[in-house]
């Protein structure tokens, strides 16, 4: 790498946990003179004011470690004149924006080199929930993109990407953490090129753009009258939030809520009728079947299907029905 790279003065703008691996890498390699995050918010049962994951990590490193001299700004409006003045005082060369939650205006950018790490292979899945939407659509592959900031959401030029296969057994939460780690190398690659004065990028193909709308609680269910790979992808794409619940309706009409955390797609194309549950946890789909691996009943803890079924058996022929939410069909 270029010997001049460690002299770069980096501002990191982020709030969510997705940016933490990159923040750590930047701190170790460069030292990060300025971090900007969202304000503390009430959280938990006690509604106690809680810093964002990014703010919390910087505060933890105040006494020792790579953030001992980092200036932390927690603001509702990064475009405020006082914030811009502090960016100028820090003589920032490059700005890394990851899961920040605010739009940067022209005065903040002011011809500074600024890039964003986004959790998809753009132009596919622009928007708030790219990881979830990718899984729910049954995509076999996803990745990260480092892009220039643009006036339209996630429409900037692409500086670097990293692709990865989606493990059929991983949830959106697990894929989130894996992509956050994969993104570190892509960001550092782009900064290396910037330091060498050889930035390169490509314009996104607008005809291939898809939207990754924000998730809502009304989507927290699944309809088994769909192909098995889409049923699996939807369930995993809803974990950990908002989760996936169905109504378990026994042959005698008794019904219970059941939360599904993880499933496996069954080999072969045959199975019981769509939504019909067998004792081994197999559930029929329109095409094929899935097997329940991790489930939870109200008031209980998440556990393997076999453990739940031993203590609370569901009669064969029980039907798993959608709760009637938006099933994104």
Rosetta silent file (secondary structure, phi, psi, omega in degrees, C-alpha in Angstrom):
SEQUENCE: XXXXXXXXXXXXXXXXXXXXXXXXXXXXXXXXXXXXXXXXXXXXXXXXXXXXXXXXXXXXXXXXXXXXXXXXXXXXXXXXXXXXXXXXXXXXXXXXXXXXXXXXXXXXXXXXXXXXXXXXXXXXXXXXXXXXXXXXXXXXXXXXXXXXXXXXXXXXXXXXXXXXXXXXXXXXXXXXXXXXXXXXXXXXXXXXXXXXXXXXXXXXXXXXXXXXXXXXXXXXXXXXXXXXXXXXXXXXXXXXXXXXXXXXXXXXXXXXXXXXXXXXXXXXXXXXXXXXXXXXXXXXXXXXXXXXXXXXXXXXXXXXXXXXXXXXXXXXXXXXXXXXXXXXX
SCORE:     score description
SCORE:     0.000 S_00000001
   1 L     0.000  156.453 -179.774    0.000    0.000    0.000 S_00000001
   2 L   -62.328  133.930 -178.248    1.047    3.608   -0.524 S_00000001
   3 L   -65.586  -20.432 -178.946    3.164    4.955    2.339 S_00000001
   4 L   -80.059  -12.759 -174.903    1.155    8.193    2.293 S_00000001
   5 H   -56.806  -44.357 -178.687   -2.122    6.440    3.143 S_00000001
   6 H   -59.751  -16.623  178.745   -1.694    6.634    6.960 S_00000001
   7 H   -80.625   -6.759  179.340   -1.568   10.449    6.612 S_00000001
   8 L   -62.217  139.495  175.465   -5.167   10.609    5.416 S_00000001
   9 L  -103.602  113.492 -169.924   -7.513   12.457    7.755 S_00000001
  10 E  -107.099  135.036  165.996  -10.750   10.482    7.871 S_00000001
  11 E  -107.092  131.783  178.229  -14.195   11.454    9.100 S_00000001
  12 E  -109.315  124.782  179.103  -16.498    8.529    9.824 S_00000001
  13 E  -116.590  111.573 -177.505  -20.242    9.159    9.690 S_00000001
  14 E  -166.593  161.018  179.342  -22.315    6.267   10.981 S_00000001
  15 L  -131.606  -48.952 -173.216  -24.816    5.098   13.550 S_00000001
  16 L   -79.384  166.670 -177.152  -25.699    1.429   13.119 S_00000001
  17 H   -65.380  -19.321 -179.480  -23.660   -1.657   13.932 S_00000001
  18 H   -58.620  -28.643 -177.673  -23.067   -2.342   10.229 S_00000001
  19 H   -87.197   -6.696 -172.252  -20.293    0.244   10.247 S_00000001
  20 H   -62.107  -46.415  178.863  -18.399   -1.038   13.292 S_00000001
  21 H   -58.811  -39.468  178.448  -15.897   -3.356   11.545 S_00000001
  22 H   -68.658  -41.457  177.012  -14.931   -0.585    9.132 S_00000001
  23 H   -57.798  -44.582  179.044  -14.686    1.965   11.957 S_00000001
  24 H   -60.177  -45.666 -178.458  -12.350   -0.395   13.839 S_00000001
  25 H   -64.462  -41.407  178.569  -10.168   -0.898   10.760 S_00000001
  26 H   -65.307  -40.730  179.862   -9.972    2.823   10.050 S_00000001
  27 H   -62.871  -41.875 -179.037   -9.115    3.565   13.652 S_00000001
  28 H   -69.955  -35.463 -173.851   -6.292    1.036   13.723 S_00000001
  29 H   -87.998  -41.016 -173.698   -4.850    2.088   10.384 S_00000001
  30 L  -110.278  -32.260 -157.216   -5.312    5.842   10.286 S_00000001
  31 L    78.139  134.672 -177.344   -6.659    7.067   13.570 S_00000001
  32 L  -115.030  104.360 -176.037  -10.021    8.726   13.027 S_00000001
  33 L   -68.201  -24.310 -174.959   -9.992   12.384   14.104 S_00000001
  34 E  -141.255  128.435  172.179  -13.756   12.873   13.666 S_00000001
  35 E  -124.692  131.081  178.559  -16.791   10.618   14.092 S_00000001
  36 E  -119.552  130.341 -177.967  -20.319   11.918   13.537 S_00000001
  37 E  -139.764  174.218  175.764  -23.347    9.883   14.659 S_00000001
  38 L   -72.001  160.688  177.249  -27.002   10.263   15.515 S_00000001
  39 L   -66.152  162.046  172.400  -27.966   11.515   18.992 S_00000001
  40 L   -60.563  146.129 -179.521  -28.550    9.142   21.894 S_00000001
  41 E  -129.079  153.612  173.357  -32.100    7.724   21.883 S_00000001
  42 E   -64.250  136.367 -179.145  -34.346    6.140   24.532 S_00000001
  43 E  -150.283  158.285  177.889  -34.044    2.355   24.393 S_00000001
  44 L    78.650  176.816 -177.913  -34.952   -0.722   26.400 S_00000001
  45 L   -63.488  -32.902  179.706  -37.727   -1.213   28.906 S_00000001
  46 L   -84.156   -2.961 -179.789  -36.514    1.673   31.007 S_00000001
  47 L    53.648   41.350  179.609  -36.313    3.957   27.955 S_00000001
  48 E   -78.926  142.091  177.852  -32.851    5.029   29.050 S_00000001
  49 E   -61.254  123.498 -173.002  -30.912    7.357   26.751 S_00000001
  50 E  -128.407  131.022  178.250  -28.616    5.041   24.797 S_00000001
  51 L   -70.181  157.107  173.501  -25.818    5.928   22.362 S_00000001
  52 L   -63.395  160.731  176.002  -25.746    4.467   18.870 S_00000001
  53 H   -54.226  -37.157  179.717  -23.426    1.465   18.402 S_00000001
  54 H   -68.305  -47.834  178.377  -20.913    3.766   16.709 S_00000001
  55 H   -60.005  -42.001 -178.889  -20.997    6.375   19.496 S_00000001
  56 H   -61.053  -40.547 -179.381  -20.724    3.641   22.116 S_00000001
  57 H   -66.955  -39.254  178.313  -17.609    2.207   20.472 S_00000001
  58 H   -65.982  -43.103  179.685  -15.895    5.603   20.324 S_00000001
  59 H   -63.413  -37.125  177.139  -16.760    6.332   23.950 S_00000001
  60 H   -62.904  -31.373 -176.617  -15.357    2.934   24.992 S_00000001
  61 L   -93.876   12.048 -177.724  -12.078    3.830   23.288 S_00000001
  62 L   -67.720  -40.050 -176.971  -11.701    7.238   24.883 S_00000001
  63 L   -76.974  -33.808 -178.769   -9.320    6.119   27.641 S_00000001
  64 L  -155.368  166.042  178.183   -7.220    3.859   25.438 S_00000001
  65 L    94.685 -171.402 -170.531   -7.194    2.405   21.982 S_00000001
  66 L   -72.830   -9.877 -176.423   -7.608    3.937   18.526 S_00000001
  67 L  -112.050   20.921 -177.577  -10.292    6.486   19.484 S_00000001
  68 L   -61.599  -30.544 -177.348   -8.531    8.167   22.386 S_00000001
  69 L  -114.593   16.896 -178.416   -8.256   11.444   20.449 S_00000001
  70 L   -78.434  132.677  173.753  -11.404   11.140   18.320 S_00000001
  71 E   -85.912  115.574 -178.992  -13.820   14.072   18.318 S_00000001
  72 E  -101.828  123.505  176.228  -17.327   12.552   18.605 S_00000001
  73 E  -113.045  126.046  174.776  -20.292   14.610   17.406 S_00000001
  74 E  -114.716  110.950 -169.674  -23.826   13.388   18.114 S_00000001
  75 L  -139.254  149.311  172.830  -26.225   15.517   16.118 S_00000001
  76 L   -79.060  -21.653 -173.122  -29.735   15.613   14.683 S_00000001
  77 L  -142.629   99.517 -179.711  -28.504   17.634   11.695 S_00000001
  78 L   -66.980  -16.659 -178.216  -25.101   17.054   10.154 S_00000001
  79 L   -88.408    2.067  176.103  -25.771   19.986    7.819 S_00000001
  80 L   -61.227  142.543 -175.368  -25.832   22.505   10.662 S_00000001
  81 H   -58.934  -37.403 -179.438  -23.267   25.273   10.141 S_00000001
  82 H   -65.386  -35.338  177.976  -21.541   24.550   13.447 S_00000001
  83 H   -68.696  -43.584  179.121  -21.000   20.917   12.433 S_00000001
  84 H   -60.574  -40.047  178.131  -19.597   21.935    9.070 S_00000001
  85 H   -60.065  -38.341  179.489  -17.178   24.312   10.807 S_00000001
  86 H   -70.390  -35.067  175.008  -15.863   21.423   12.902 S_00000001
  87 H   -61.512  -42.804  179.454  -15.380   19.287    9.793 S_00000001
  88 H   -64.060  -42.892 -178.245  -13.358   22.123    8.280 S_00000001
  89 H   -62.906  -30.650  179.964  -11.250   22.544   11.433 S_00000001
  90 L   -81.204   -3.227  177.050  -10.315   18.876   11.331 S_00000001
  91 L    53.596   51.828 -175.085   -8.971   19.265    7.760 S_00000001
  92 L   -70.961  130.861  176.232  -10.803   16.151    6.622 S_00000001
  93 L   -90.416  -38.772 -174.999   -9.527   14.504    3.429 S_00000001
  94 E  -143.932  146.933 -179.970  -12.121   11.750    3.080 S_00000001
  95 E  -120.648  126.937  177.118  -15.510   10.907    4.557 S_00000001
  96 E  -108.429  120.695 -175.291  -16.718    7.327    5.049 S_00000001
  97 E  -115.490  121.098 -179.018  -20.491    7.061    5.489 S_00000001
  98 E  -142.018  119.984  177.035  -22.061    3.810    6.710 S_00000001
  99 L    46.476   52.014 -175.049  -25.584    3.344    8.095 S_00000001
 100 L   -85.386  -48.751  177.348  -25.641    6.981    9.179 S_00000001
 101 L    96.369    6.575  175.413  -29.310    7.857    8.806 S_00000001
 102 L  -136.102  150.236  178.505  -28.990   11.444    7.573 S_00000001
 103 L   -87.828  131.933  179.666  -28.615   12.974    4.117 S_00000001
 104 L   -89.171  125.879  179.030  -25.440   14.999    3.565 S_00000001
 105 L   -83.291  172.174 -178.289  -25.957   18.355    1.884 S_00000001
 106 H   -57.787  -35.198 -177.862  -23.590   20.094   -0.553 S_00000001
 107 H   -67.645  -32.134  177.434  -21.966   22.180    2.183 S_00000001
 108 H   -70.877  -44.184 -178.319  -20.908   19.063    4.083 S_00000001
 109 H   -70.771  -52.976  172.777  -19.486   17.414    0.988 S_00000001
 110 L    39.360   52.678  178.811  -17.929   20.598   -0.451 S_00000001
 111 L    65.049   12.765  173.584  -15.750   18.711   -2.953 S_00000001
 112 L   -77.069  151.019  175.125  -14.469   16.358   -0.240 S_00000001
 113 E   -73.832  120.126 -176.036  -13.971   12.726   -1.210 S_00000001
 114 E  -139.837  129.273  179.252  -16.971   10.935    0.302 S_00000001
 115 E  -134.754  157.783 -179.059  -18.145    7.355   -0.142 S_00000001
 116 E  -122.218  139.742  172.832  -20.822    5.138    1.334 S_00000001
 117 E   -96.543  119.967 -176.743  -20.717    1.401    2.073 S_00000001
 118 E  -117.850  142.532 -171.976  -24.008   -0.186    0.996 S_00000001
 119 L   -90.198   54.369  170.730  -25.094   -3.775    1.696 S_00000001
 120 L  -162.103  170.537  174.174  -25.936   -4.955   -1.815 S_00000001
 121 L   -92.178   88.415 -175.927  -24.445   -5.318   -5.268 S_00000001
 122 L   -62.710  145.273   17.370  -25.794   -2.101   -6.709 S_00000001
 123 L   -88.209    5.925  178.175  -27.892   -1.208   -8.614 S_00000001
 124 L   -75.460  131.281  174.979  -29.833   -4.150   -7.162 S_00000001
 125 L    67.223   63.748  167.776  -31.545   -3.319   -3.856 S_00000001
 126 E   -82.371  134.851  175.509  -31.265    0.408   -3.362 S_00000001
 127 E   132.331 -163.104 -166.580  -32.895    1.524   -0.136 S_00000001
 128 L   -78.225  -27.279 -172.110  -33.336    0.840    3.545 S_00000001
 129 L  -130.843   59.048 -175.210  -33.438   -2.978    3.743 S_00000001
 130 H   -66.970  -36.121 -178.914  -31.166   -4.450    1.065 S_00000001
 131 H   -66.355  -48.943 -179.104  -30.096   -7.517    3.059 S_00000001
 132 H   -61.931  -46.902 -175.886  -33.650   -8.507    3.954 S_00000001
 133 H   -66.884  -34.452  177.645  -35.062   -7.863    0.490 S_00000001
 134 H   -62.888  -45.363  179.730  -32.296   -9.829   -1.173 S_00000001
 135 H   -67.684  -42.929 -177.704  -33.024  -12.881    0.971 S_00000001
 136 H   -65.332  -25.666  178.355  -36.800  -12.516    0.669 S_00000001
 137 L   -85.048   -4.331  179.479  -36.506  -12.430   -3.119 S_00000001
 138 L    82.043   18.508  179.116  -34.595  -15.705   -3.104 S_00000001
 139 L   -60.383  141.622  176.677  -31.305  -14.235   -4.344 S_00000001
 140 L   -88.920  -19.920 -174.975  -28.414  -16.703   -4.327 S_00000001
 141 E  -137.777  147.662  171.977  -25.765  -13.972   -4.152 S_00000001
 142 E  -147.373 -159.998 -179.459  -25.366  -10.547   -2.608 S_00000001
 143 E   167.177 -157.474  178.300  -22.480   -8.367   -1.450 S_00000001
 144 E  -130.458  155.374  176.533  -21.401   -4.815   -0.696 S_00000001
 145 E  -132.989  136.810  171.248  -20.769   -1.741   -2.807 S_00000001
 146 E  -101.484  120.317 -171.696  -18.691    1.340   -2.070 S_00000001
 147 E  -130.466  154.517  170.116  -20.351    4.244   -3.843 S_00000001
 148 E   -68.220  152.110  175.621  -20.104    7.998   -4.239 S_00000001
 149 L   -76.826  138.451 -177.922  -22.793   10.000   -2.484 S_00000001
 150 L  -135.778  166.370 -178.505  -25.524   11.180   -4.840 S_00000001
 151 L   -67.897  -31.553  177.004  -28.732   13.199   -4.656 S_00000001
 152 L   -95.963  144.212 -173.909  -30.817   10.039   -5.258 S_00000001
 153 L   -57.330  122.304  172.656  -30.666    7.225   -2.727 S_00000001
 154 L    58.924   26.701 -176.717  -27.842    4.743   -3.410 S_00000001
 155 L  -103.125    6.234 -176.954  -27.513    5.934   -7.008 S_00000001
 156 L   -69.541  168.756  178.142  -23.877    7.095   -6.862 S_00000001
 157 L   -66.771  145.174 -175.279  -21.018    5.760   -8.963 S_00000001
 158 E   -92.765  122.379 -179.798  -19.620    2.419   -7.807 S_00000001
 159 E   -94.071  -31.618 -179.091  -15.972    2.445   -6.674 S_00000001
 160 E  -163.647  152.963  175.249  -15.660   -1.166   -5.468 S_00000001
 161 E  -138.055  159.621  169.318  -17.740   -4.274   -4.770 S_00000001
 162 E  -139.559  127.038 -177.576  -17.353   -7.574   -2.979 S_00000001
 163 E  -104.344  153.657  176.517  -19.734  -10.455   -3.750 S_00000001
 164 E  -152.603  148.056  174.602  -20.668  -13.441   -1.602 S_00000001
 165 E   -75.404  144.595  175.213  -23.025  -16.395   -1.816 S_00000001
 166 L   -86.042  121.471  177.513  -25.950  -16.394    0.618 S_00000001
 167 L   -67.690  128.840 -178.305  -25.788  -19.458    2.842 S_00000001
 168 L   -60.511  -16.820 -178.815  -29.185  -21.212    2.671 S_00000001
 169 L  -102.960   -3.457 -176.840  -29.175  -21.592    6.459 S_00000001
 170 L   -89.439  150.502  178.113  -28.168  -18.057    7.482 S_00000001
 171 L   -93.595  170.500  178.545  -30.570  -15.374    8.657 S_00000001
 172 H   -61.062  -37.080  178.314  -30.598  -11.711    7.718 S_00000001
 173 H   -63.258  -40.847  179.234  -28.961  -10.872   11.042 S_00000001
 174 H   -69.795  -40.222  177.516  -26.118  -13.286   10.379 S_00000001
 175 H   -66.212  -38.050  175.429  -25.681  -12.070    6.807 S_00000001
 176 H   -52.658  -50.215 -177.327  -25.664   -8.469    8.086 S_00000001
 177 H   -66.127  -37.095 -179.128  -22.683   -9.227   10.326 S_00000001
 178 H   -69.416  -41.489  178.608  -20.847  -11.094    7.571 S_00000001
 179 H   -67.215  -35.153  177.532  -21.336   -8.301    5.023 S_00000001
 180 H   -59.069  -38.663  178.406  -20.174   -5.719    7.561 S_00000001
 181 H   -73.436  -41.599  178.459  -16.872   -7.590    7.783 S_00000001
 182 H   -60.427  -33.434 -176.881  -16.598   -8.105    4.019 S_00000001
 183 H   -65.752  -23.102 -177.053  -17.057   -4.368    3.520 S_00000001
 184 H   -58.379  -49.728 -177.588  -13.835   -3.452    5.329 S_00000001
 185 H   -60.967  -39.281 -179.536  -11.580   -4.617    2.516 S_00000001
 186 H   -65.290  -43.006  179.507  -13.644   -2.785   -0.104 S_00000001
 187 H   -64.294  -45.333 -179.356  -13.500    0.525    1.794 S_00000001
 188 H   -63.982  -35.858  176.452   -9.744    0.267    2.378 S_00000001
 189 H   -60.316  -44.259 -178.719   -9.198   -0.518   -1.300 S_00000001
 190 H   -66.619  -39.562  178.188  -11.039    2.655   -2.305 S_00000001
 191 H   -66.217  -37.269  176.116   -9.081    4.753    0.204 S_00000001
 192 H   -58.566  -46.473 -179.119   -5.801    3.325   -1.115 S_00000001
 193 H   -65.603  -39.680  178.218   -6.707    4.387   -4.632 S_00000001
 194 H   -60.826  -44.025 -179.680   -7.795    7.820   -3.437 S_00000001
 195 H   -63.368  -31.260  178.570   -4.472    8.330   -1.641 S_00000001
 196 L   -83.820   -2.902 -179.347   -2.643    7.369   -4.832 S_00000001
 197 L    72.551   28.838 -177.058   -4.711    9.843   -6.849 S_00000001
 198 L  -130.392   48.158  177.343   -6.229    7.105   -8.992 S_00000001
 199 L   -62.671  139.709  178.860   -9.889    6.981   -8.064 S_00000001
 200 L  -142.572  144.434 -177.431  -11.947    4.952  -10.502 S_00000001
 201 L  -156.987  167.438  177.629  -15.652    4.214  -10.615 S_00000001
 202 E  -129.976  148.471  177.970  -18.481    3.131  -12.876 S_00000001
 203 L   -76.412  139.778  178.190  -21.965    4.530  -13.387 S_00000001
 204 L   -71.589  148.984  175.478  -24.804    2.288  -12.249 S_00000001
 205 L   -82.659  104.320 -176.286  -27.132    0.749  -14.808 S_00000001
 206 H   -62.156  -29.023 -178.479  -30.425    2.464  -14.012 S_00000001
 207 H   -68.969  -17.187 -178.402  -32.409   -0.138  -15.940 S_00000001
 208 H  -101.678    3.978 -176.025  -31.286   -2.803  -13.450 S_00000001
 209 L   -70.838  138.711  173.316  -32.151   -0.853  -10.286 S_00000001
 210 L  -129.824  155.455 -174.721  -34.501   -2.427   -7.732 S_00000001
 211 E  -101.724  136.466  178.185  -35.920   -0.930   -4.539 S_00000001
 212 E  -111.439   82.431 -175.904  -35.330   -2.303   -1.031 S_00000001
 213 L   -63.730  151.054  177.337  -38.225   -0.841    0.921 S_00000001
 214 L   -60.239  141.274  177.754  -38.033   -0.545    4.696 S_00000001
 215 L   -72.196  154.029  175.472  -39.457   -3.535    6.560 S_00000001
 216 L  -133.240  159.488 -179.275  -42.667   -3.240    8.558 S_00000001
 217 H   -62.825  -28.614 -177.912  -44.237   -5.322   11.325 S_00000001
 218 H   -68.696  -12.378  178.263  -47.156   -6.241    9.057 S_00000001
 219 H   -88.690    1.017 -169.473  -44.730   -8.289    6.936 S_00000001
 220 L   -78.265   51.492  177.916  -43.797  -10.568    9.853 S_00000001
 221 L  -156.356  176.106 -178.720  -45.377  -13.730    8.438 S_00000001
 222 L  -143.841  145.573  174.826  -45.077  -16.148    5.529 S_00000001
 223 L  -104.818  120.711 -177.551  -47.473  -17.871    3.120 S_00000001
 224 L   -77.479   -4.306  176.891  -46.417  -21.475    2.400 S_00000001
 225 L   -83.775   54.199  178.727  -48.298  -21.443   -0.897 S_00000001
 226 L  -145.646  163.981  176.760  -45.095  -20.378   -2.605 S_00000001
 227 E   -57.870  147.496 -173.615  -41.992  -22.234   -3.872 S_00000001
 228 H   -58.877  -37.611 -177.194  -39.867  -23.643   -1.062 S_00000001
 229 H   -67.194  -30.251  177.112  -36.808  -21.509   -1.857 S_00000001
 230 H   -77.634  -34.239  174.985  -38.906  -18.334   -1.518 S_00000001
 231 H   -62.503  -48.354  178.167  -40.486  -19.548    1.727 S_00000001
 232 H   -59.101  -48.281 -178.200  -37.016  -20.225    3.138 S_00000001
 233 H   -62.648  -37.907  179.553  -35.670  -16.881    1.919 S_00000001
 234 H   -67.227  -46.580 -179.396  -38.600  -14.946    3.341 S_00000001
 235 H   -58.624  -49.440 -178.384  -38.391  -16.561    6.779 S_00000001
 236 H   -67.220  -32.583  179.692  -34.646  -15.990    7.046 S_00000001
 237 H   -70.418  -15.994  179.542  -34.967  -12.483    5.633 S_00000001
 238 L   -95.620   -1.807 -176.486  -37.324  -11.529    8.481 S_00000001
 239 L  -106.035  126.432   15.978  -34.956  -12.669   11.266 S_00000001
 240 L   -92.302  -18.248 -178.180  -34.187  -11.072   13.663 S_00000001
 241 L  -131.819  138.191    2.511  -36.667   -8.223   12.951 S_00000001
 242 L   -83.603    5.265 -177.027  -39.614   -8.149   12.559 S_00000001
 243 L    85.434  170.647 -178.724  -39.483  -11.936   12.853 S_00000001
 244 L  -129.069  115.814  178.638  -41.754  -14.477   11.209 S_00000001
 245 E  -118.279  146.443  175.019  -44.937  -15.721   12.912 S_00000001
 246 E  -134.515  166.035  174.706  -47.628  -18.077   11.672 S_00000001
 247 E   -97.625  120.634  176.490  -50.839  -19.513   13.063 S_00000001
 248 E   -92.835  108.867 -175.573  -50.576  -23.241   13.847 S_00000001
 249 E  -105.942  111.813 -177.879  -54.097  -24.629   13.388 S_00000001
 250 L   -76.055  163.452 -177.812  -54.541  -28.199   14.683 S_00000001
 251 L   -56.250  -28.246 -179.836  -57.018  -30.646   13.065 S_00000001
 252 L   -86.939    4.495  177.928  -59.552  -29.985   15.863 S_00000001
 253 L    95.611  -10.911  175.965  -59.433  -26.233   15.207 S_00000001
 254 L   -63.015  137.352 -177.678  -57.210  -25.311   18.167 S_00000001
 255 E  -129.072  150.986  179.877  -54.759  -22.620   17.114 S_00000001
 256 E  -143.358  152.290  171.483  -51.466  -21.281   18.453 S_00000001
 257 E   -82.534  143.497  177.552  -48.940  -18.706   17.368 S_00000001
 258 E  -137.928  126.120  177.070  -45.583  -20.075   16.277 S_00000001
 259 E   -97.517  129.888 -178.123  -42.486  -18.014   15.564 S_00000001
 260 E  -107.379  124.096 -178.840  -40.110  -19.521   12.994 S_00000001
 261 E  -100.676  -34.924 -176.046  -36.419  -18.635   13.238 S_00000001
 262 E  -155.950  141.632  177.608  -34.744  -21.015   10.807 S_00000001
 263 E  -137.018  166.394  172.271  -35.702  -23.624    8.211 S_00000001
 264 E  -125.258  139.328  176.878  -33.983  -25.862    5.683 S_00000001
 265 E   -75.816  130.224 -177.849  -35.226  -26.473    2.173 S_00000001
 266 L   -78.852  146.713  174.767  -35.982  -30.175    1.696 S_00000001
 267 L   -69.216  148.077  178.208  -34.467  -32.176   -1.143 S_00000001
 268 L    89.586  165.449 -175.182  -36.875  -33.218   -3.860 S_00000001
 269 L  -101.796   -8.353 -176.350  -39.972  -31.585   -5.268 S_00000001
 270 L  -100.590  160.669  179.113  -42.663  -33.499   -3.388 S_00000001
 271 L   177.360 -176.615  176.519  -44.077  -32.965    0.074 S_00000001
 272 L   -66.492  173.457  178.054  -47.331  -32.481    1.957 S_00000001
 273 L   -60.286  155.941 -176.924  -49.866  -29.911    0.796 S_00000001
 274 E   -54.949  125.431  177.931  -48.869  -26.271    1.168 S_00000001
 275 L    87.270   -9.443 -179.083  -48.848  -25.286    4.845 S_00000001
 276 E   -81.284  131.014 -175.394  -49.435  -28.815    6.186 S_00000001
 277 E  -102.188  129.995  173.708  -47.050  -29.746    9.021 S_00000001
 278 L   -97.371  165.532 -175.459  -45.670  -33.251    9.559 S_00000001
 279 L   -63.038  -28.207 -179.691  -44.348  -34.570   12.884 S_00000001
 280 L   -82.633    5.339  178.881  -40.729  -34.276   11.764 S_00000001
 281 L    92.082    2.415  177.168  -41.183  -30.543   11.148 S_00000001
 282 E   -73.653  134.858  177.807  -41.614  -30.771    7.396 S_00000001
 283 E  -124.258  128.684  179.246  -44.011  -28.183    5.991 S_00000001
 284 E   -71.213  147.721  174.501  -45.363  -28.410    2.469 S_00000001
 285 L  -124.203  174.919  178.923  -44.945  -25.529    0.026 S_00000001
 286 L   -58.779  -37.523  179.020  -46.450  -24.890   -3.385 S_00000001
 287 E  -135.946  103.108 -178.538  -43.342  -26.449   -4.885 S_00000001
 288 L    92.140 -157.853 -176.732  -41.307  -28.630   -2.514 S_00000001
 289 E  -156.707  161.303  172.420  -41.109  -28.363    1.259 S_00000001
 290 E  -123.808  158.067  176.381  -39.089  -26.874    4.106 S_00000001
 291 E  -115.109  129.777  178.326  -38.166  -28.387    7.466 S_00000001
 292 E   -68.568  128.299  179.435  -38.494  -26.360   10.663 S_00000001
 293 E  -109.583  -47.932  179.730  -35.133  -26.136   12.468 S_00000001
 294 E  -129.830  125.924 -176.137  -35.525  -23.391   15.097 S_00000001
 295 E  -139.311  173.081 -178.815  -38.905  -22.271   16.410 S_00000001
 296 E  -155.676  136.143  173.845  -40.468  -20.523   19.399 S_00000001
 297 E  -101.081  155.957 -179.366  -43.881  -20.486   21.045 S_00000001
 298 L   -53.302  132.022  179.754  -45.210  -17.376   22.866 S_00000001
 299 L    82.164   -6.002 -179.833  -43.577  -17.014   26.264 S_00000001
 300 L  -104.855 -176.058  177.696  -40.960  -19.632   25.428 S_00000001
 301 L  -106.338  160.695  176.316  -37.415  -19.547   24.150 S_00000001
 302 L   -67.216  137.687 -179.398  -36.157  -20.370   20.707 S_00000001
 303 E  -154.729  167.859  176.670  -35.296  -24.058   20.361 S_00000001
 304 E   -65.908  152.311 -178.477  -34.864  -26.849   17.872 S_00000001
 305 H   -58.283  -43.362 -177.259  -38.024  -28.347   16.388 S_00000001
 306 H   -61.298  -40.605  179.160  -37.363  -31.782   17.901 S_00000001
 307 H   -65.701  -43.106  178.989  -36.997  -30.305   21.403 S_00000001
 308 H   -64.858  -43.980 -174.612  -40.199  -28.285   21.070 S_00000001
 309 H   -66.806  -30.120  176.589  -42.147  -31.185   19.591 S_00000001
 310 H   -66.106  -41.011 -177.702  -41.161  -33.500   22.456 S_00000001
 311 H   -87.143  -26.753 -178.238  -42.538  -31.101   25.050 S_00000001
 312 L  -143.464   77.378 -174.638  -45.411  -29.673   23.069 S_00000001
 313 L   -65.998  141.028  172.648  -46.333  -31.983   20.175 S_00000001
 314 L  -103.499  124.384 -178.758  -48.277  -30.654   17.209 S_00000001
 315 L   -59.140  143.968  175.781  -50.574  -33.323   15.726 S_00000001
 316 L   -60.506  138.187 -175.080  -49.756  -34.418   12.199 S_00000001
 317 L    98.448   -5.797  171.982  -51.962  -32.510    9.815 S_00000001
 318 L   -56.871  139.895 -178.749  -51.584  -29.243   11.722 S_00000001
 319 E  -110.224  132.745  176.215  -51.702  -26.406    9.237 S_00000001
 320 E   -97.730  117.638 -174.367  -49.399  -23.372    9.356 S_00000001
 321 E  -116.541  144.676  174.016  -51.230  -20.327    8.063 S_00000001
 322 E   -60.286  147.658  177.594  -50.087  -16.803    7.292 S_00000001
 323 L   -80.445    2.997  174.572  -51.261  -14.182    9.768 S_00000001
 324 L    89.966   12.209  177.962  -52.609  -12.174    6.865 S_00000001
 325 L   -76.617 -175.882  177.427  -49.847   -9.554    6.694 S_00000001
 326 L   -71.314  107.002 -175.521  -48.308   -8.201    3.521 S_00000001
 327 L   -90.843    8.799  170.462  -46.684  -11.325    2.115 S_00000001
 328 L    56.881   34.557 -173.699  -44.873   -9.438   -0.646 S_00000001
 329 L   -78.641    0.000    0.000  -46.121  -11.852   -3.286 S_00000001
